[in-house]
Amino acid sequence: MGSILSATGSVLHPNSNEGSYKINYLLGRFIIFEDGHVQQHESWTISCVGSSCLVITNEVNGRLIAAEPVQVIVGTFPINSST
């Protein structure tokens, strides 16, 4: 199981709004399979702010489009641990 720990950068047109929006936070979990395939687990949430200070917080439905380089820091945690 993996979790998004931090995200920085900007995305385009979140929630069908025009323009570029800076990421405040991105929350989500994902599953990494043994073959390397990654799958979203449950819904993800993004909060971002536009140049007019409009803050949008919503579930991620579909893809996010980067407006500039985006850095996402993730952590992985074992689902079944024998410790």
C-alpha contacts under 8 A as a table, 3 or more apart, distances in Angstrom:
res1	aa1	res2	aa2	distance
1	M	29	R	7.10
1	M	30	F	5.93
1	M	31	I	4.75
1	M	32	I	6.32
1	M	76	T	5.63
1	M	77	F	5.26
1	M	78	P	6.06
1	M	79	I	5.95
2	G	29	R	5.54
2	G	30	F	5.10
2	G	31	I	6.00
2	G	32	I	7.13
2	G	74	V	6.69
2	G	75	G	5.48
2	G	76	T	4.04
2	G	77	F	5.90
3	S	27	L	7.70
3	S	28	G	5.92
3	S	29	R	4.40
3	S	30	F	6.33
3	S	74	V	5.56
3	S	75	G	5.43
3	S	76	T	6.36
4	I	7	A	7.57
4	I	26	L	7.08
4	I	27	L	5.80
4	I	28	G	5.55
4	I	29	R	6.31
4	I	72	V	7.05
4	I	73	I	6.11
4	I	74	V	4.45
4	I	75	G	6.57
5	L	27	L	7.42
5	L	72	V	7.63
5	L	73	I	5.50
5	L	74	V	5.18
5	L	75	G	6.60
6	S	25	Y	6.85
6	S	26	L	6.81
6	S	27	L	7.94
6	S	72	V	5.78
6	S	73	I	5.10
6	S	74	V	7.04
7	A	23	I	6.96
7	A	24	N	7.88
7	A	25	Y	6.16
7	A	26	L	5.99
7	A	70	V	7.12
7	A	71	Q	5.58
7	A	72	V	4.34
7	A	73	I	6.25
8	T	22	K	7.60
8	T	23	I	5.80
8	T	24	N	7.47
8	T	25	Y	7.66
8	T	70	V	5.68
8	T	71	Q	5.33
8	T	72	V	6.62
9	G	22	K	5.83
9	G	23	I	5.81
9	G	66	A	7.69
9	G	67	A	7.73
9	G	68	E	6.35
9	G	69	P	6.17
9	G	70	V	4.44
9	G	71	Q	6.53
10	S	20	S	6.23
10	S	21	Y	5.23
10	S	22	K	4.23
10	S	23	I	5.55
10	S	66	A	5.96
10	S	67	A	5.20
10	S	68	E	5.83
10	S	69	P	7.56
10	S	70	V	6.62
11	V	14	P	6.87
11	V	20	S	5.65
11	V	21	Y	5.39
11	V	22	K	6.56
11	V	23	I	7.10
11	V	64	L	6.58
11	V	65	I	5.45
11	V	66	A	4.38
11	V	67	A	4.75
11	V	68	E	7.31
12	L	18	E	7.31
12	L	19	G	5.77
12	L	20	S	4.60
12	L	21	Y	6.27
12	L	64	L	7.51
12	L	65	I	5.55
12	L	66	A	6.08
12	L	67	A	5.35
13	H	16	S	5.15
13	H	17	N	4.76
13	H	18	E	4.91
13	H	19	G	5.58
13	H	20	S	6.41
13	H	21	Y	7.48
13	H	65	I	7.84
14	P	17	N	5.62
14	P	18	E	7.71
14	P	21	Y	7.42
14	P	56	I	7.76
14	P	64	L	7.54
15	N	56	I	7.80
15	N	58	N	7.54
19	G	50	G	7.48
20	S	50	G	6.41
20	S	51	S	7.82
20	S	67	A	6.19
21	Y	48	C	5.69
21	Y	49	V	5.17
21	Y	50	G	4.44
21	Y	51	S	7.21
22	K	48	C	5.28
22	K	49	V	5.37
22	K	50	G	6.45
23	I	26	L	7.14
23	I	46	I	7.34
23	I	47	S	6.15
23	I	48	C	4.33
23	I	49	V	6.73
24	N	46	I	7.60
24	N	47	S	5.28
24	N	48	C	4.87
24	N	49	V	6.95
25	Y	46	I	5.79
25	Y	47	S	5.29
25	Y	48	C	6.91
26	L	44	W	7.29
26	L	45	T	5.75
26	L	46	I	4.44
26	L	47	S	6.48
27	L	44	W	5.58
27	L	45	T	5.11
27	L	46	I	6.38
28	G	40	Q	7.84
28	G	41	H	7.48
28	G	42	E	7.56
28	G	43	S	6.75
28	G	44	W	4.39
28	G	45	T	6.49
29	R	40	Q	6.41
29	R	41	H	5.31
29	R	42	E	6.95
29	R	44	W	7.21
30	F	38	V	6.75
30	F	39	Q	5.55
30	F	40	Q	4.39
30	F	41	H	4.57
30	F	42	E	7.90
31	I	38	V	5.70
31	I	39	Q	5.28
31	I	40	Q	6.42
31	I	41	H	6.24
32	I	36	G	6.09
32	I	37	H	5.88
32	I	38	V	4.64
32	I	39	Q	6.66
33	F	36	G	5.31
33	F	37	H	5.27
33	F	38	V	6.35
34	E	37	H	7.34
40	Q	43	S	7.57
43	S	59	E	6.46
43	S	60	V	6.86
44	W	59	E	5.57
44	W	60	V	5.33
45	T	57	T	7.11
45	T	58	N	5.66
45	T	59	E	4.36
45	T	60	V	5.61
46	I	56	I	7.86
46	I	57	T	5.61
46	I	58	N	5.72
46	I	59	E	6.29
46	I	60	V	6.48
47	S	55	V	6.96
47	S	56	I	5.48
47	S	57	T	4.11
47	S	58	N	6.61
48	C	55	V	5.67
48	C	56	I	5.38
48	C	57	T	6.54
49	V	52	S	7.97
49	V	53	C	5.72
49	V	54	L	5.44
49	V	55	V	4.34
49	V	56	I	6.24
50	G	53	C	5.23
50	G	54	L	5.31
50	G	55	V	6.63
51	S	54	L	7.27
60	V	63	R	7.38
60	V	64	L	7.57
66	A	69	P	6.65
66	A	70	V	6.51
78	P	81	S	6.03
